[in-house]
Amino acid sequence: MMPLAMAKPGETYTICKVTGKDEVRQRLAELGFVVDGAVTVVSELGGNLILQVKDSRVALDRNMATRILV
């Protein structure tokens, strides 16, 4: 496992674990970041990640991306 923040653009990963406080995990789950879900790194801009989750694109900062393990 590795943090999503270390993932390479263009690759698709399976989410293994979401860490953090309950509020953080709940917010990420609402955005579609759930265990066994697929996530694709579209691009990285200034440390922030653009991610494809289900049928939408989501921008996360590096701090939040480190809480998602793939």
HTML snippet that shows the backbone in 3Dmol.js (N, CA, C, O; Angstrom):
<script src="https://3Dmol.org/build/3Dmol-min.js"></script>
<div id="view" style="width:600px;height:400px;position:relative"></div>
<script>
const pdb = `
ATOM      1  N   MET A   1       0.845  -1.193   0.000  1.00  0.00           N
ATOM      2  CA  MET A   1       0.000   0.000   0.000  1.00  0.00           C
ATOM      3  C   MET A   1       0.883   1.246   0.000  1.00  0.00           C
ATOM      4  O   MET A   1       1.991   1.253   0.538  1.00  0.00           O
ATOM      5  N   MET A   2       0.361   2.282  -0.612  1.00  0.00           N
ATOM      6  CA  MET A   2       1.045   3.578  -0.613  1.00  0.00           C
ATOM      7  C   MET A   2      -0.018   4.675  -0.598  1.00  0.00           C
ATOM      8  O   MET A   2      -1.158   4.445  -1.002  1.00  0.00           O
ATOM      9  N   PRO A   3       0.356   5.866  -0.133  1.00  0.00           N
ATOM     10  CA  PRO A   3      -0.600   6.976  -0.158  1.00  0.00           C
ATOM     11  C   PRO A   3      -0.920   7.390  -1.592  1.00  0.00           C
ATOM     12  O   PRO A   3      -0.059   7.318  -2.469  1.00  0.00           O
ATOM     13  N   LEU A   4      -2.121   7.810  -1.822  1.00  0.00           N
ATOM     14  CA  LEU A   4      -2.540   8.261  -3.147  1.00  0.00           C
ATOM     15  C   LEU A   4      -1.707   9.446  -3.617  1.00  0.00           C
ATOM     16  O   LEU A   4      -1.555   9.659  -4.819  1.00  0.00           O
ATOM     17  N   ALA A   5      -1.167  10.219  -2.677  1.00  0.00           N
ATOM     18  CA  ALA A   5      -0.338  11.376  -3.025  1.00  0.00           C
ATOM     19  C   ALA A   5       0.917  10.961  -3.790  1.00  0.00           C
ATOM     20  O   ALA A   5       1.498  11.783  -4.499  1.00  0.00           O
ATOM     21  N   MET A   6       1.346   9.706  -3.664  1.00  0.00           N
ATOM     22  CA  MET A   6       2.550   9.223  -4.340  1.00  0.00           C
ATOM     23  C   MET A   6       2.232   8.536  -5.667  1.00  0.00           C
ATOM     24  O   MET A   6       3.144   8.070  -6.350  1.00  0.00           O
ATOM     25  N   ALA A   7       0.971   8.467  -6.036  1.00  0.00           N
ATOM     26  CA  ALA A   7       0.552   7.771  -7.253  1.00  0.00           C
ATOM     27  C   ALA A   7       0.955   8.565  -8.497  1.00  0.00           C
ATOM     28  O   ALA A   7       1.068   9.790  -8.470  1.00  0.00           O
ATOM     29  N   LYS A   8       1.165   7.826  -9.584  1.00  0.00           N
ATOM     30  CA  LYS A   8       1.579   8.441 -10.844  1.00  0.00           C
ATOM     31  C   LYS A   8       0.358   8.823 -11.680  1.00  0.00           C
ATOM     32  O   LYS A   8      -0.622   8.079 -11.727  1.00  0.00           O
ATOM     33  N   PRO A   9       0.416   9.981 -12.339  1.00  0.00           N
ATOM     34  CA  PRO A   9      -0.687  10.382 -13.224  1.00  0.00           C
ATOM     35  C   PRO A   9      -0.891   9.375 -14.349  1.00  0.00           C
ATOM     36  O   PRO A   9       0.066   8.826 -14.894  1.00  0.00           O
ATOM     37  N   GLY A  10      -2.154   9.144 -14.683  1.00  0.00           N
ATOM     38  CA  GLY A  10      -2.495   8.225 -15.742  1.00  0.00           C
ATOM     39  C   GLY A  10      -2.736   6.801 -15.265  1.00  0.00           C
ATOM     40  O   GLY A  10      -3.207   5.969 -16.041  1.00  0.00           O
ATOM     41  N   GLU A  11      -2.428   6.505 -14.023  1.00  0.00           N
ATOM     42  CA  GLU A  11      -2.593   5.155 -13.485  1.00  0.00           C
ATOM     43  C   GLU A  11      -3.929   5.048 -12.745  1.00  0.00           C
ATOM     44  O   GLU A  11      -4.408   6.021 -12.162  1.00  0.00           O
ATOM     45  N   THR A  12      -4.516   3.860 -12.780  1.00  0.00           N
ATOM     46  CA  THR A  12      -5.742   3.572 -12.036  1.00  0.00           C
ATOM     47  C   THR A  12      -5.391   2.663 -10.870  1.00  0.00           C
ATOM     48  O   THR A  12      -4.666   1.681 -11.030  1.00  0.00           O
ATOM     49  N   TYR A  13      -5.907   2.996  -9.702  1.00  0.00           N
ATOM     50  CA  TYR A  13      -5.613   2.260  -8.474  1.00  0.00           C
ATOM     51  C   TYR A  13      -6.904   1.839  -7.787  1.00  0.00           C
ATOM     52  O   TYR A  13      -7.972   2.396  -8.040  1.00  0.00           O
ATOM     53  N   THR A  14      -6.785   0.837  -6.907  1.00  0.00           N
ATOM     54  CA  THR A  14      -7.900   0.407  -6.080  1.00  0.00           C
ATOM     55  C   THR A  14      -7.650   0.904  -4.670  1.00  0.00           C
ATOM     56  O   THR A  14      -6.558   0.719  -4.133  1.00  0.00           O
ATOM     57  N   ILE A  15      -8.644   1.531  -4.064  1.00  0.00           N
ATOM     58  CA  ILE A  15      -8.506   2.075  -2.713  1.00  0.00           C
ATOM     59  C   ILE A  15      -8.528   0.917  -1.711  1.00  0.00           C
ATOM     60  O   ILE A  15      -9.458   0.111  -1.696  1.00  0.00           O
ATOM     61  N   CYS A  16      -7.488   0.852  -0.875  1.00  0.00           N
ATOM     62  CA  CYS A  16      -7.383  -0.213   0.129  1.00  0.00           C
ATOM     63  C   CYS A  16      -7.866   0.244   1.502  1.00  0.00           C
ATOM     64  O   CYS A  16      -8.463  -0.533   2.248  1.00  0.00           O
ATOM     65  N   LYS A  17      -7.607   1.508   1.833  1.00  0.00           N
ATOM     66  CA  LYS A  17      -7.948   2.003   3.165  1.00  0.00           C
ATOM     67  C   LYS A  17      -8.042   3.524   3.135  1.00  0.00           C
ATOM     68  O   LYS A  17      -7.325   4.184   2.385  1.00  0.00           O
ATOM     69  N   VAL A  18      -8.929   4.071   3.954  1.00  0.00           N
ATOM     70  CA  VAL A  18      -9.051   5.519   4.128  1.00  0.00           C
ATOM     71  C   VAL A  18      -8.819   5.808   5.606  1.00  0.00           C
ATOM     72  O   VAL A  18      -9.539   5.295   6.463  1.00  0.00           O
ATOM     73  N   THR A  19      -7.815   6.629   5.904  1.00  0.00           N
ATOM     74  CA  THR A  19      -7.456   6.923   7.287  1.00  0.00           C
ATOM     75  C   THR A  19      -7.905   8.330   7.669  1.00  0.00           C
ATOM     76  O   THR A  19      -8.378   9.093   6.827  1.00  0.00           O
ATOM     77  N   GLY A  20      -7.751   8.660   8.939  1.00  0.00           N
ATOM     78  CA  GLY A  20      -8.100   9.986   9.423  1.00  0.00           C
ATOM     79  C   GLY A  20      -9.253   9.925  10.416  1.00  0.00           C
ATOM     80  O   GLY A  20      -9.762   8.855  10.747  1.00  0.00           O
ATOM     81  N   LYS A  21      -9.648  11.102  10.877  1.00  0.00           N
ATOM     82  CA  LYS A  21     -10.772  11.192  11.814  1.00  0.00           C
ATOM     83  C   LYS A  21     -12.066  10.814  11.113  1.00  0.00           C
ATOM     84  O   LYS A  21     -12.136  10.777   9.885  1.00  0.00           O
ATOM     85  N   ASP A  22     -13.079  10.536  11.906  1.00  0.00           N
ATOM     86  CA  ASP A  22     -14.370  10.118  11.363  1.00  0.00           C
ATOM     87  C   ASP A  22     -14.931  11.126  10.366  1.00  0.00           C
ATOM     88  O   ASP A  22     -15.475  10.742   9.331  1.00  0.00           O
ATOM     89  N   GLU A  23     -14.796  12.426  10.679  1.00  0.00           N
ATOM     90  CA  GLU A  23     -15.335  13.458   9.792  1.00  0.00           C
ATOM     91  C   GLU A  23     -14.620  13.440   8.444  1.00  0.00           C
ATOM     92  O   GLU A  23     -15.246  13.610   7.398  1.00  0.00           O
ATOM     93  N   VAL A  24     -13.306  13.231   8.479  1.00  0.00           N
ATOM     94  CA  VAL A  24     -12.518  13.214   7.248  1.00  0.00           C
ATOM     95  C   VAL A  24     -12.890  11.996   6.407  1.00  0.00           C
ATOM     96  O   VAL A  24     -13.089  12.116   5.198  1.00  0.00           O
ATOM     97  N   ARG A  25     -12.983  10.841   7.029  1.00  0.00           N
ATOM     98  CA  ARG A  25     -13.342   9.621   6.305  1.00  0.00           C
ATOM     99  C   ARG A  25     -14.744   9.734   5.723  1.00  0.00           C
ATOM    100  O   ARG A  25     -14.986   9.291   4.600  1.00  0.00           O
ATOM    101  N   GLN A  26     -15.665  10.322   6.474  1.00  0.00           N
ATOM    102  CA  GLN A  26     -17.033  10.511   5.989  1.00  0.00           C
ATOM    103  C   GLN A  26     -17.062  11.441   4.776  1.00  0.00           C
ATOM    104  O   GLN A  26     -17.757  11.166   3.798  1.00  0.00           O
ATOM    105  N   ARG A  27     -16.315  12.529   4.839  1.00  0.00           N
ATOM    106  CA  ARG A  27     -16.273  13.485   3.723  1.00  0.00           C
ATOM    107  C   ARG A  27     -15.691  12.833   2.472  1.00  0.00           C
ATOM    108  O   ARG A  27     -16.213  13.018   1.373  1.00  0.00           O
ATOM    109  N   LEU A  28     -14.607  12.066   2.639  1.00  0.00           N
ATOM    110  CA  LEU A  28     -14.008  11.383   1.493  1.00  0.00           C
ATOM    111  C   LEU A  28     -14.958  10.334   0.919  1.00  0.00           C
ATOM    112  O   LEU A  28     -15.020  10.153  -0.297  1.00  0.00           O
ATOM    113  N   ALA A  29     -15.700   9.642   1.791  1.00  0.00           N
ATOM    114  CA  ALA A  29     -16.672   8.651   1.327  1.00  0.00           C
ATOM    115  C   ALA A  29     -17.778   9.334   0.518  1.00  0.00           C
ATOM    116  O   ALA A  29     -18.236   8.791  -0.487  1.00  0.00           O
ATOM    117  N   GLU A  30     -18.206  10.513   0.952  1.00  0.00           N
ATOM    118  CA  GLU A  30     -19.233  11.261   0.221  1.00  0.00           C
ATOM    119  C   GLU A  30     -18.749  11.664  -1.167  1.00  0.00           C
ATOM    120  O   GLU A  30     -19.548  11.797  -2.094  1.00  0.00           O
ATOM    121  N   LEU A  31     -17.432  11.859  -1.306  1.00  0.00           N
ATOM    122  CA  LEU A  31     -16.853  12.219  -2.602  1.00  0.00           C
ATOM    123  C   LEU A  31     -16.627  10.992  -3.487  1.00  0.00           C
ATOM    124  O   LEU A  31     -16.306  11.126  -4.668  1.00  0.00           O
ATOM    125  N   GLY A  32     -16.795   9.792  -2.912  1.00  0.00           N
ATOM    126  CA  GLY A  32     -16.644   8.573  -3.702  1.00  0.00           C
ATOM    127  C   GLY A  32     -15.415   7.746  -3.385  1.00  0.00           C
ATOM    128  O   GLY A  32     -15.181   6.714  -4.013  1.00  0.00           O
ATOM    129  N   PHE A  33     -14.626   8.189  -2.416  1.00  0.00           N
ATOM    130  CA  PHE A  33     -13.412   7.463  -2.041  1.00  0.00           C
ATOM    131  C   PHE A  33     -13.759   6.396  -1.006  1.00  0.00           C
ATOM    132  O   PHE A  33     -13.678   6.637   0.198  1.00  0.00           O
ATOM    133  N   VAL A  34     -14.145   5.219  -1.487  1.00  0.00           N
ATOM    134  CA  VAL A  34     -14.531   4.111  -0.614  1.00  0.00           C
ATOM    135  C   VAL A  34     -13.608   2.920  -0.875  1.00  0.00           C
ATOM    136  O   VAL A  34     -13.033   2.794  -1.956  1.00  0.00           O
ATOM    137  N   VAL A  35     -13.474   2.054   0.120  1.00  0.00           N
ATOM    138  CA  VAL A  35     -12.620   0.868   0.004  1.00  0.00           C
ATOM    139  C   VAL A  35     -13.092   0.004  -1.159  1.00  0.00           C
ATOM    140  O   VAL A  35     -14.291  -0.199  -1.348  1.00  0.00           O
ATOM    141  N   ASP A  36     -12.153  -0.492  -1.920  1.00  0.00           N
ATOM    142  CA  ASP A  36     -12.359  -1.310  -3.122  1.00  0.00           C
ATOM    143  C   ASP A  36     -12.876  -0.494  -4.305  1.00  0.00           C
ATOM    144  O   ASP A  36     -13.221  -1.064  -5.339  1.00  0.00           O
ATOM    145  N   GLY A  37     -12.934   0.808  -4.171  1.00  0.00           N
ATOM    146  CA  GLY A  37     -13.331   1.665  -5.290  1.00  0.00           C
ATOM    147  C   GLY A  37     -12.120   1.976  -6.161  1.00  0.00           C
ATOM    148  O   GLY A  37     -10.981   1.941  -5.694  1.00  0.00           O
ATOM    149  N   ALA A  38     -12.375   2.279  -7.426  1.00  0.00           N
ATOM    150  CA  ALA A  38     -11.300   2.619  -8.357  1.00  0.00           C
ATOM    151  C   ALA A  38     -11.119   4.132  -8.406  1.00  0.00           C
ATOM    152  O   ALA A  38     -12.085   4.895  -8.364  1.00  0.00           O
ATOM    153  N   VAL A  39      -9.853   4.545  -8.497  1.00  0.00           N
ATOM    154  CA  VAL A  39      -9.527   5.965  -8.608  1.00  0.00           C
ATOM    155  C   VAL A  39      -8.391   6.106  -9.614  1.00  0.00           C
ATOM    156  O   VAL A  39      -7.418   5.352  -9.580  1.00  0.00           O
ATOM    157  N   THR A  40      -8.528   7.080 -10.506  1.00  0.00           N
ATOM    158  CA  THR A  40      -7.510   7.342 -11.517  1.00  0.00           C
ATOM    159  C   THR A  40      -6.931   8.726 -11.283  1.00  0.00           C
ATOM    160  O   THR A  40      -7.670   9.694 -11.105  1.00  0.00           O
ATOM    161  N   VAL A  41      -5.611   8.819 -11.283  1.00  0.00           N
ATOM    162  CA  VAL A  41      -4.937  10.106 -11.147  1.00  0.00           C
ATOM    163  C   VAL A  41      -4.900  10.737 -12.531  1.00  0.00           C
ATOM    164  O   VAL A  41      -4.230  10.232 -13.432  1.00  0.00           O
ATOM    165  N   VAL A  42      -5.618  11.839 -12.699  1.00  0.00           N
ATOM    166  CA  VAL A  42      -5.674  12.519 -13.986  1.00  0.00           C
ATOM    167  C   VAL A  42      -4.441  13.399 -14.159  1.00  0.00           C
ATOM    168  O   VAL A  42      -3.763  13.328 -15.184  1.00  0.00           O
ATOM    169  N   SER A  43      -4.150  14.229 -13.154  1.00  0.00           N
ATOM    170  CA  SER A  43      -2.975  15.098 -13.226  1.00  0.00           C
ATOM    171  C   SER A  43      -2.602  15.587 -11.837  1.00  0.00           C
ATOM    172  O   SER A  43      -3.348  15.430 -10.871  1.00  0.00           O
ATOM    173  N   GLU A  44      -1.423  16.185 -11.775  1.00  0.00           N
ATOM    174  CA  GLU A  44      -0.928  16.772 -10.524  1.00  0.00           C
ATOM    175  C   GLU A  44      -0.496  18.193 -10.820  1.00  0.00           C
ATOM    176  O   GLU A  44       0.328  18.427 -11.704  1.00  0.00           O
ATOM    177  N   LEU A  45      -1.054  19.145 -10.081  1.00  0.00           N
ATOM    178  CA  LEU A  45      -0.742  20.549 -10.291  1.00  0.00           C
ATOM    179  C   LEU A  45      -0.363  21.197  -8.966  1.00  0.00           C
ATOM    180  O   LEU A  45      -1.211  21.344  -8.086  1.00  0.00           O
ATOM    181  N   GLY A  46       0.877  21.579  -8.818  1.00  0.00           N
ATOM    182  CA  GLY A  46       1.324  22.261  -7.608  1.00  0.00           C
ATOM    183  C   GLY A  46       1.110  21.452  -6.344  1.00  0.00           C
ATOM    184  O   GLY A  46       0.829  22.022  -5.290  1.00  0.00           O
ATOM    185  N   GLY A  47       1.235  20.151  -6.424  1.00  0.00           N
ATOM    186  CA  GLY A  47       1.039  19.300  -5.252  1.00  0.00           C
ATOM    187  C   GLY A  47      -0.393  18.847  -5.073  1.00  0.00           C
ATOM    188  O   GLY A  47      -0.659  17.940  -4.285  1.00  0.00           O
ATOM    189  N   ASN A  48      -1.322  19.460  -5.790  1.00  0.00           N
ATOM    190  CA  ASN A  48      -2.726  19.053  -5.728  1.00  0.00           C
ATOM    191  C   ASN A  48      -2.999  18.018  -6.805  1.00  0.00           C
ATOM    192  O   ASN A  48      -2.385  18.048  -7.871  1.00  0.00           O
ATOM    193  N   LEU A  49      -3.922  17.101  -6.528  1.00  0.00           N
ATOM    194  CA  LEU A  49      -4.229  16.030  -7.462  1.00  0.00           C
ATOM    195  C   LEU A  49      -5.622  16.202  -8.053  1.00  0.00           C
ATOM    196  O   LEU A  49      -6.570  16.551  -7.349  1.00  0.00           O
ATOM    197  N   ILE A  50      -5.734  15.952  -9.351  1.00  0.00           N
ATOM    198  CA  ILE A  50      -7.030  15.873 -10.013  1.00  0.00           C
ATOM    199  C   ILE A  50      -7.292  14.382 -10.193  1.00  0.00           C
ATOM    200  O   ILE A  50      -6.509  13.683 -10.836  1.00  0.00           O
ATOM    201  N   LEU A  51      -8.403  13.894  -9.622  1.00  0.00           N
ATOM    202  CA  LEU A  51      -8.697  12.473  -9.593  1.00  0.00           C
ATOM    203  C   LEU A  51     -10.020  12.168 -10.270  1.00  0.00           C
ATOM    204  O   LEU A  51     -10.976  12.936 -10.161  1.00  0.00           O
ATOM    205  N   GLN A  52     -10.069  11.045 -10.967  1.00  0.00           N
ATOM    206  CA  GLN A  52     -11.304  10.550 -11.568  1.00  0.00           C
ATOM    207  C   GLN A  52     -11.861   9.487 -10.631  1.00  0.00           C
ATOM    208  O   GLN A  52     -11.247   8.437 -10.442  1.00  0.00           O
ATOM    209  N   VAL A  53     -13.023   9.759 -10.044  1.00  0.00           N
ATOM    210  CA  VAL A  53     -13.682   8.808  -9.146  1.00  0.00           C
ATOM    211  C   VAL A  53     -15.085   8.591  -9.673  1.00  0.00           C
ATOM    212  O   VAL A  53     -15.873   9.530  -9.787  1.00  0.00           O
ATOM    213  N   LYS A  54     -15.388   7.344  -9.993  1.00  0.00           N
ATOM    214  CA  LYS A  54     -16.668   7.011 -10.611  1.00  0.00           C
ATOM    215  C   LYS A  54     -16.843   7.860 -11.859  1.00  0.00           C
ATOM    216  O   LYS A  54     -16.012   7.766 -12.762  1.00  0.00           O
ATOM    217  N   ASP A  55     -17.881   8.683 -11.957  1.00  0.00           N
ATOM    218  CA  ASP A  55     -18.107   9.485 -13.161  1.00  0.00           C
ATOM    219  C   ASP A  55     -17.811  10.960 -12.960  1.00  0.00           C
ATOM    220  O   ASP A  55     -18.329  11.799 -13.698  1.00  0.00           O
ATOM    221  N   SER A  56     -16.986  11.294 -11.973  1.00  0.00           N
ATOM    222  CA  SER A  56     -16.695  12.703 -11.728  1.00  0.00           C
ATOM    223  C   SER A  56     -15.211  12.906 -11.451  1.00  0.00           C
ATOM    224  O   SER A  56     -14.485  11.973 -11.108  1.00  0.00           O
ATOM    225  N   ARG A  57     -14.789  14.143 -11.608  1.00  0.00           N
ATOM    226  CA  ARG A  57     -13.411  14.508 -11.297  1.00  0.00           C
ATOM    227  C   ARG A  57     -13.408  15.327 -10.015  1.00  0.00           C
ATOM    228  O   ARG A  57     -14.250  16.200  -9.806  1.00  0.00           O
ATOM    229  N   VAL A  58     -12.434  15.019  -9.162  1.00  0.00           N
ATOM    230  CA  VAL A  58     -12.340  15.665  -7.856  1.00  0.00           C
ATOM    231  C   VAL A  58     -10.914  16.167  -7.674  1.00  0.00           C
ATOM    232  O   VAL A  58      -9.961  15.476  -8.032  1.00  0.00           O
ATOM    233  N   ALA A  59     -10.764  17.361  -7.121  1.00  0.00           N
ATOM    234  CA  ALA A  59      -9.440  17.895  -6.795  1.00  0.00           C
ATOM    235  C   ALA A  59      -9.214  17.735  -5.296  1.00  0.00           C
ATOM    236  O   ALA A  59     -10.060  18.108  -4.483  1.00  0.00           O
ATOM    237  N   LEU A  60      -8.055  17.173  -4.942  1.00  0.00           N
ATOM    238  CA  LEU A  60      -7.677  17.006  -3.535  1.00  0.00           C
ATOM    239  C   LEU A  60      -6.296  17.582  -3.323  1.00  0.00           C
ATOM    240  O   LEU A  60      -5.434  17.473  -4.195  1.00  0.00           O
ATOM    241  N   ASP A  61      -6.076  18.200  -2.162  1.00  0.00           N
ATOM    242  CA  ASP A  61      -4.725  18.644  -1.847  1.00  0.00           C
ATOM    243  C   ASP A  61      -3.905  17.445  -1.364  1.00  0.00           C
ATOM    244  O   ASP A  61      -4.459  16.396  -1.037  1.00  0.00           O
ATOM    245  N   ARG A  62      -2.596  17.611  -1.324  1.00  0.00           N
ATOM    246  CA  ARG A  62      -1.700  16.516  -0.974  1.00  0.00           C
ATOM    247  C   ARG A  62      -1.992  15.959   0.424  1.00  0.00           C
ATOM    248  O   ARG A  62      -1.880  14.755   0.651  1.00  0.00           O
ATOM    249  N   ASN A  63      -2.366  16.837   1.355  1.00  0.00           N
ATOM    250  CA  ASN A  63      -2.657  16.408   2.718  1.00  0.00           C
ATOM    251  C   ASN A  63      -3.823  15.405   2.756  1.00  0.00           C
ATOM    252  O   ASN A  63      -3.752  14.388   3.446  1.00  0.00           O
ATOM    253  N   MET A  64      -4.880  15.700   2.018  1.00  0.00           N
ATOM    254  CA  MET A  64      -6.032  14.776   1.969  1.00  0.00           C
ATOM    255  C   MET A  64      -5.690  13.515   1.192  1.00  0.00           C
ATOM    256  O   MET A  64      -6.150  12.430   1.548  1.00  0.00           O
ATOM    257  N   ALA A  65      -4.900  13.636   0.147  1.00  0.00           N
ATOM    258  CA  ALA A  65      -4.538  12.486  -0.672  1.00  0.00           C
ATOM    259  C   ALA A  65      -3.677  11.488   0.100  1.00  0.00           C
ATOM    260  O   ALA A  65      -3.686  10.296  -0.207  1.00  0.00           O
ATOM    261  N   THR A  66      -2.933  11.965   1.099  1.00  0.00           N
ATOM    262  CA  THR A  66      -2.106  11.034   1.886  1.00  0.00           C
ATOM    263  C   THR A  66      -2.968  10.172   2.803  1.00  0.00           C
ATOM    264  O   THR A  66      -2.484   9.156   3.301  1.00  0.00           O
ATOM    265  N   ARG A  67      -4.202  10.533   3.040  1.00  0.00           N
ATOM    266  CA  ARG A  67      -5.095   9.762   3.894  1.00  0.00           C
ATOM    267  C   ARG A  67      -5.737   8.582   3.157  1.00  0.00           C
ATOM    268  O   ARG A  67      -6.346   7.711   3.777  1.00  0.00           O
ATOM    269  N   ILE A  68      -5.591   8.566   1.829  1.00  0.00           N
ATOM    270  CA  ILE A  68      -6.161   7.488   1.012  1.00  0.00           C
ATOM    271  C   ILE A  68      -5.028   6.549   0.618  1.00  0.00           C
ATOM    272  O   ILE A  68      -4.079   6.958  -0.051  1.00  0.00           O
ATOM    273  N   LEU A  69      -5.129   5.292   1.035  1.00  0.00           N
ATOM    274  CA  LEU A  69      -4.096   4.306   0.722  1.00  0.00           C
ATOM    275  C   LEU A  69      -4.575   3.410  -0.412  1.00  0.00           C
ATOM    276  O   LEU A  69      -5.686   2.880  -0.386  1.00  0.00           O
ATOM    277  N   VAL A  70      -3.700   3.256  -1.415  1.00  0.00           N
ATOM    278  CA  VAL A  70      -4.031   2.431  -2.595  1.00  0.00           C
ATOM    279  C   VAL A  70      -3.055   1.277  -2.712  1.00  0.00           C
ATOM    280  O   VAL A  70      -3.162   0.470  -3.635  1.00  0.00           O
TER     281      VAL A  70
END
`;
const viewer = $3Dmol.createViewer("view");
viewer.addModel(pdb, "pdb");
viewer.setStyle({}, {cartoon: {color: "spectrum"}});
viewer.zoomTo();
viewer.render();
</script>
